[in-house]
Amino acid sequence: MDESKRGTMAAGIILVALGALFFTLNLIPGIVAAMTWPLILVVIGIGFCLPALIWPQQKESLAGLLIPGSILIVLGGIFLFNTLTGIWSVWAIAWMLIPASVGLGLILGAWVGKWDKSVTTVGLWMLVLSLSVFALFASLFGNVVVKSIGAGLLIVTGLVLLIRSLMRKQAD
């Protein structure tokens, strides 16, 4: 396929998917499509991530777009959680996930763009530290739902670090 047509095709697919999503949400009883507006941020974030997949010959130079794409997807997820649950007070701690989204974007960008390994390391540390701080504060200061999410996130993050350290010992 001609490369100039791929971008137009991707934009068309995104618009059709977004329209179909909102059309479907309007038909489901009990779900108000206006409450799912954060999905727009998620779709835009996916739109930022797509160029590296659409143009594989240029994926290394387009890998930087994965960083803003990750940020928008995470923000969309946070806003979707807030909108659907009505727990807006979680924003007192949810902003701590923004550095995690940057770390995720760095990890993905380094993987796709074949960047230096140090970028992956920085991204991984940003992701782990941000998630851990968020999980700690969520476990202490959230409501029952947020406290449960925070506690579960602490457990998962701790297990990942333990498994990673055990795997490193075996490799040595």
Secondary structure, 3 states (H helix, E strand, C coil): CCHHHHHHHHHHHHHHHHHHHHHHHHHCCCCCHHHHCHHHHHHHHHHHHCHHHHCHHHHHHHHHHHHHHHHHHHHHHHHHHHHHHCCHHHHHHHCCHHHHHHHHHHHHHHHHHCCCHHHHHHHHHHHHHHHHHHHHHHHHHCCHHHHHHHHHHHHHHHHHHHHHHHHHHHHC
